[in-house]
Amino acid sequence: MSAIREIRVGLATCGIAAGADRVLRTLTDSLSSAGMDVPIRKVGCVGMCYNEPLVDVVTDDDVVTYGNLDEQSAGRIVTEHVVGGQPLDAFRVDTDGFLSRQVRIVLENCGIIDPESLEDYRRNGGYDGLQRVLTELSRQDVIETITESGLRGRGGGGFPTGLKWSLAEREAGPDKYVICNADEGDPGAFMDRSVLEGDPHRVLEGMAIAGYAIGATHGIIYVRAEYPLAIARLKRAIADATQAGLLGPRVLGADFSFEIKIKAGAGAFVCGEETALIASIEGRRGMPRRRPPYPSQSGVWGRPTCINNVETLANVPWIVRHGADAFASYGMGKSRGTKVFALAGRIRHSGLIEVPMGMTIREIVYDIGGGILDDRPLKAVQMGGPSGGCIPEALADTPVDYEELKTTGAIVGSGGMIVLDDSSCMVDIARFFLDFTQKESCGKCTFCRIGTKRMLEMLTRISRGEGVLEDLDALIDLGEKVKANSLCGLGQTAPNPVLTTTKYFRDEYVAHLVDKACPAKVCKPLLRYAIDPDTCRDCKLCVKGCPTGAITQGDGAYQVIDPETCVQCGRCEQVCPFGAIAVETGKVEAR
Amino acid sequence: MNTLSSSVRRTTSADSSPPGGHRQGNIIPLLQEAQEARGYISEEHIDKVARATGVSASVVYGVATFYSQFRLRAPGRHVIRVCEGTACHVLGAGDVLEALKMHLGIDVGGTTGDGLFSLESVRCLGCCSLAPAMVIDEETYGRVTPSNVGKILDAYRKEAIE
């Protein structure tokens, strides 16, 4: 067995939330009390969130990955593996299935390098791209490289990045802006946070290259205030890069100056839209405006502005280093390169993955995601967050491609992929997203402001069993109108979750409307709770748990629920240790 | 493509006001600072920010009420934020929220009578693999269930008594 070179501990938000800082403390203490001088590298997130906290023990020729650790198991890693030389099979996690089918461009350093170390980044080829751009390439060359690579906006729009840059390049300077859109608002998408926390210099380098290409001297990162760790690491990275002459006046001695500032967002989903984001930077309410003029013509403070998403910019240094062809060799059709997805929901391996464009949804869910929790059947995959749609299992062989996904009614979007099984109710999912977009509508356009509100009311009625069949057509009709009559992407896409679920899961809507049943047993008002006298052991835990006193002693040694008093909170089902609570839905059958 | 690029050329920005002079751009950072220091934005803060940025108090109020980050009332000693992201929703965040409401006797946006807890919901904490998740002050709790929220709250209550 070869010597241990270092120990890596994943310390992104997700790792810390799972207890990684306690694991780190134990490792540090145990190593020092064992008198071992093994360096500990604090790294970002490798994407295997389902196994956090994660620790890698790195030797010259091997990496042993341990997962789901706590203080005790972390201590044993030191005593048995580091000191004793015996890897602990009990805590080892298999990385092959999860990592082998991925292609990591954006995430190449995440979980490998120390995000707070400029040296680490440089050792892995960091800032080589910027150096090459400044010494060998003209502005036009850079734009051409990006255009040839086929890179498109990874924030959801899919606009060709090279074209975006060339539009901004044509505008007269000198005060031009590059904005990194890190206002990751889609619930269920956290790739931008992970990149900013795990590899912040990559984003700075991408911005500096964009700045050089379009002739900008100012960079602004607009980042969600809910990401304090990302902000802290970005600040550190900007300071270190400026000190090293990689940002600031005369970058690397070239005739190019570029400074980057951070603007913390304040919690408004609509600010992901370019013109709303600009309004927010300027200190106003984040309301979108009509285009043209486009931001490339008149953006921040009326200056030409190029806005790119975090993931888009994180691709740029790699493309410059490896060439446009290498990037374009991945993917299919007009979707080249890779895409990062956040896998979550009813899936075994929830986490962050990066796959070549063109991989099918089924491959992602089963080959990388490890399949559905409890081996239940896949029902649908929700893609693109509140702007996206639900792709049913029957279409799971659709490849991840901007154009192909659009035909299903969903979008690639920012990359949230929420896996749903038969325990998920599609009416509930549609209602969940409508509730989101309705609250986040800025209120400027009537159809978005009032239309989403009316749609939400209809969905709420349906989920309570108070709807009528006509509601379904009215819902679809209004959805089409909201799409057609809203100014920005928020309103134009808000009906997508409703339109896709009514298209692919119409039966489920009909069940709610006609049979007053929720087949997935999610919509509480449509459920009835009863106690099975044969299973009930009369422990009375349910009686204590019931908030309305609906449970009383039956004729024998069992309890009964009064349907009139029951509010369907489901507490009895949660507390019953014997599984004696039966949940039924639909009309009461004649007995 | 040609028409687009020519229109882009025609409408080249004529505005030449210098970036340094945009005081209004400081409204959000100043409000964030104030909230960081005091936990919420008071009327007095709004007036102060208005004076510092050269706009009317109504403009600052408009900004403060547009963004969900800003609170206009003092929060409780501990702020509970329940994640309402998609993964959390699918895995039962709604039940967790109901349980919290019942334990605390308040609705989302409320503060308990003893001033110990405020209950808020948040769009997505970005730790979806720990769903359902919630944050109390800075501490993140993952895989929360309706039956273990009581225990989590008790720890804070106990600490308050001590």
Interface residues (C-beta under 8 A of the other chain):
Chain A: T13 C14 I16 A17 A18 C49 Y50 E52 L167 R170 E171 A172 D175 E184 G185 D186 P187 G188 A189 F190 R193 H218 A225 E226 Y227 K263 A264 G265 A266 G267 A268 F269 S280 I281 E282 G283 R284 R285 G286 P292 P293 Y294 S296 Q297 S298 W301 G302 R303 P304 A342 A344 G345 R346 S350 G351 Q382 G385 G416 I418 L420 S424 I429 F432 F433 F436 C442 P547 C569 G570 R571 Q574 V575
Chain B: L4 S5 S7 V8 R9 T11 T12 S13 A14 D15 S17 P19 H22 Q24 G25 N26 I27 I28 P29 L31 Q32 T53 G62 V63 F66 Y67 S68 Q69 F70 E84 G85 T86 A87 H89 V90 L91 D95 E98 M102 V122 R123 C124 L125 G126 C127 C128 S129 L130 A131 A133 T140 G142 T145 P146 S147
